[in-house]
Amino acid sequence: MKDKLRPFHLAIPITDIHQAHNWYTNILDCTVGRQSEEWLDFNFFGHQLAAHLVSVKEDGTSTNPVDGEDVPSRHFGIIMQMEDWKGLVQHLKEKKIKFLIQPQIRFKGKAGEQSTFFILDPFGNALEFKAFQNDSQIYSVEL
């Protein structure tokens, strides 16, 4: 069972179906799968992201200090190939998307060194995009 990596499913709150559709398709190039008037599914880099309509925007402001940054404690994202990560950084800059945490190298020279950045979708959901020079470092516990 561990050998077969399967897509994850994650549900997030949104307050406007059309705005979610436009943002996830135009900013992150996600495609849309099944949808209704109250939810829609995105292909989020090969994973199923379900956006569910809610009437009240949730507050996700709790943070934890990680390598000198206030990282949103509630966030999700994807581990990308380094070239794809760099391309996405450039794409988001061209789209004038504000970075919650600027693109940077975290844990430089340590186990788990990674390139990372955070953005917020229009509903306050924090997304992290990261890449490793060496994927063997993804779960590294070396000190």
Steps between C-alpha positions, in 0.01 A plus 500: 500500500786742571643444152199644317484874545143616454361852465385665820159662545475826689191715555534875558247776574420768243241779502456545123486217244577721199792674669646163605459365147673803348784514753592131503475464122661832399764533773598138569390347167284238674231328298145452628337163547158440646312802629169622633361830623655433843838340424750426226793263466835613363785291368763652730828372356357149472308511827131561569429837658133546587392861552183518711282809517462640853321811616768621742872535430700300754788661686826315437735747665678268748868468415804306613860622477694296242853597405437869567156526336146505643358200315120465497424196714212409267631468146536253216707475189708292269861387467611581148802433283746788539462629141120494529523686833719770343258526207204540738682775692552688174140439390361635830724805482374570148140467628595742782398253770605614847719252686404439862853364549745593226674231292805391694720212607399363839737298723795602282789256541295275730302181460180573312633808318221616272385782278162624619244777485146563623206677340139549604204423278220762496333323795797505736607139440880484533682302231864393518704402198836339559778315320808310609830478316506140620168322559671266747493801736118521507473286814856544623546495875877556501616779723 
